[in-house]
Amino acid sequence: ETGVTQTPRHLVMGMTNKKSLKCEQHLGHNAMYWYKQSAKKPLELMFVYNFKEQTENNSVPSRFSPECPNSSHLFLHLHTLQPEDSALYLCASSSWGGDNEQFFGPGTRLTVL
Amino acid sequence: RKEVEQDPGPFNVPEGATVAFNCTYSNSASQSFFWYRQDCRKEPKLLMSVYSSGNEDGRFTAQLNRASQYISLLIRDSKLSDSATYLCVVNINDKIIFGKGTRLHILP
């Protein structure tokens, strides 16, 4: 398998549920990212990991908890979400450095009821 | 002022026409610039980087104007397959900022 994969592709959860999103990259990159894309808003960078170390957390609520066990895998653990958290969650990877192309996964479409 | 601003469109353009859109950025320390393309219900993909001297890739031309703090994308001889949302991306000290995107519809 090549590129960046994300599972699940669609997720519906209640506000009291706990779920996790998974991202895997097969490109040999050392940086991984979580983005949120809501309707009528720009892509919002949530978290950045470089060589498994978190280098950026853009004031994301604690109900979103990232985990990066190695350079190829990235998780986003979700708990007690709100309906306004419904969005497309995109994972991306790149070689480290802002000049490098980011490769995106297909995203997880999350609906919080 | 928003960090990265784009006209959301939509731009409705007949096939074969030339279309151009701009993106303005607020931080003069911005270091690098990109155009990404996002098709409906798909993930963004890099279209082209934007170099200081301007660059061209087939029908696509990107320009950077540092004095006025904007980048532009020109599409010549537009095709139906060019219909998409075009995202302006700015790198400021390794922080990547996306614009909201400009929607382009190419009409047959």
Boltz contact constraints between the chains, C-beta under 6 A:
constraints:
  - contact:
      token1: [A, 42]
      token2: [B, 98]
      max_distance: 6.0
  - contact:
      token1: [A, 42]
      token2: [B, 99]
      max_distance: 6.0
  - contact:
      token1: [A, 42]
      token2: [B, 100]
      max_distance: 6.0
  - contact:
      token1: [A, 43]
      token2: [B, 98]
      max_distance: 6.0
  - contact:
      token1: [A, 98]
      token2: [B, 91]
      max_distance: 6.0
  - contact:
      token1: [A, 98]
      token2: [B, 94]
      max_distance: 6.0
  - contact:
      token1: [A, 98]
      token2: [B, 96]
      max_distance: 6.0
  - contact:
      token1: [A, 99]
      token2: [B, 32]
      max_distance: 6.0
  - contact:
      token1: [A, 101]
      token2: [B, 46]
      max_distance: 6.0
  - contact:
      token1: [A, 104]
      token2: [B, 43]
      max_distance: 6.0
  - contact:
      token1: [A, 104]
      token2: [B, 44]
      max_distance: 6.0
  - contact:
      token1: [A, 106]
      token2: [B, 43]
      max_distance: 6.0
  - contact:
      token1: [A, 107]
      token2: [B, 43]
      max_distance: 6.0
